[in-house]
Amino acid sequence: MLRFLADENFNNQIVRGILRRNSDVDIIRVQDVGLAEADDPTVLEWAAQNGRLVLTHDVTTMINFAYERVQAGLPMPGLFEVSRRVPVGLAIEEILLLDECSLEGEWEGQVRFLPLR
C-alpha cells in the first residue's frame, strides 16, 4: 500500500472519490499537514521525510523541483502529475490501481504522468 500526499491545488473531487471507493487508501492533502501555501521544494521535502508520493496537477514547477531533488541525490519517493484534462473517474481508477499494484519504494526518484498509458 502506497502513501500519497495531494498537492494544494490537487482536485479534491479525486481525493474524495478515491476515499469513497477505498477508505483504506492512505492519502492526505498538504492542507491537512500544515503545508497550505508552502512552496514546492518544501512540499517535496516533507513528502520525502514522510515517505509519501506526491499527486499534483502542477506540471510547470513541481516536476522541475522533483528532478532537482533526484539530481542532487536527495530522496524523492515519487511524483505523479495528473493532467487536469483527465476525467475525474479515470484519475481515481489510475490512482487506485497504483495503490493496489505497486510495491513500496517502486516509484522512488521517478516522475510519472497519469494516465500511465
C-alpha positions in Angstrom: 0.0 0.0 0.0 1.3 3.4 -1.0 1.1 6.6 0.9 0.0 9.7 -1.0 0.3 13.5 -0.5 -2.1 15.6 -2.6 -0.6 18.9 -3.6 -2.5 22.1 -2.5 -4.3 22.6 -5.8 -5.0 18.9 -6.5 -8.6 18.2 -7.4 -10.4 17.4 -4.1 -13.1 15.5 -6.1 -10.4 13.0 -7.0 -9.3 12.7 -3.3 -12.9 12.2 -2.1 -13.6 9.7 -4.9 -10.5 7.7 -4.0 -11.6 7.5 -0.4 -15.2 6.7 -1.3 -14.0 3.8 -3.4 -11.5 2.6 -0.8 -11.3 4.2 2.6 -8.1 2.3 3.4 -6.1 4.3 0.8 -3.5 6.4 2.7 -4.0 9.8 1.1 -3.7 13.2 2.8 -3.7 16.8 1.4 -0.9 19.3 2.1 -3.6 21.4 3.9 -4.1 18.5 6.4 -0.4 18.7 7.5 0.0 22.4 7.8 1.6 23.0 4.4 -1.0 25.2 2.9 0.7 27.8 0.7 4.1 26.0 1.1 6.4 26.2 -1.9 7.1 23.2 -4.0 10.5 22.3 -2.5 9.0 22.4 1.0 6.2 20.0 -0.1 8.7 17.7 -1.7 10.9 17.7 1.3 8.0 16.9 3.6 6.9 14.1 1.3 10.4 12.6 1.3 10.7 12.8 5.1 7.3 11.1 5.4 7.6 8.6 2.6 4.7 9.9 0.6 4.3 10.0 -3.2 3.1 13.4 -4.4 0.0 13.8 -6.5 -0.1 17.1 -8.4 -1.6 19.0 -11.4 1.4 21.4 -11.4 3.4 20.5 -14.5 5.2 23.8 -14.7 7.2 23.9 -11.4 6.7 20.8 -9.3 8.2 18.5 -11.8 11.4 20.6 -12.1 11.9 20.7 -8.4 11.4 16.9 -8.2 14.1 16.4 -10.8 16.4 18.8 -9.0 16.0 16.6 -5.8 16.9 13.5 -7.8 19.9 15.1 -9.4 21.1 16.3 -6.0 20.9 12.8 -4.6 18.1 13.7 -2.2 15.2 11.3 -1.5 12.1 11.7 -3.7 9.5 9.0 -3.1 7.8 9.7 -6.4 5.7 12.3 -8.2 2.6 11.7 -10.2 1.4 14.5 -12.4 -2.3 14.1 -13.2 -3.4 16.2 -16.1 -6.4 18.4 -15.4 -7.8 17.1 -18.7 -8.0 13.6 -17.4 -11.6 12.8 -16.4 -12.0 12.6 -12.6 -13.2 8.9 -12.8 -10.2 7.9 -14.8 -7.8 9.7 -12.4 -9.5 7.9 -9.5 -9.1 4.5 -11.2 -5.5 5.1 -12.1 -4.5 6.1 -8.5 -6.4 3.1 -7.0 -4.6 0.8 -9.5 -1.2 2.3 -8.5 -2.1 1.8 -4.8 -3.2 -1.8 -5.4 -0.4 -2.9 -7.7 2.7 -1.0 -6.6 5.4 -2.2 -4.3 6.8 0.0 -1.6 9.6 2.1 -2.9 8.9 1.2 -6.5 8.4 4.9 -7.6 11.4 6.3 -5.7 13.1 9.0 -7.8 10.5 8.9 -10.6 8.2 11.4 -12.1 5.3 9.9 -13.9 2.2 11.2 -15.7 -1.3 9.8 -15.3 -2.9 8.1 -17.0 0.1 5.7 -17.4 -0.8 4.6 -20.9 
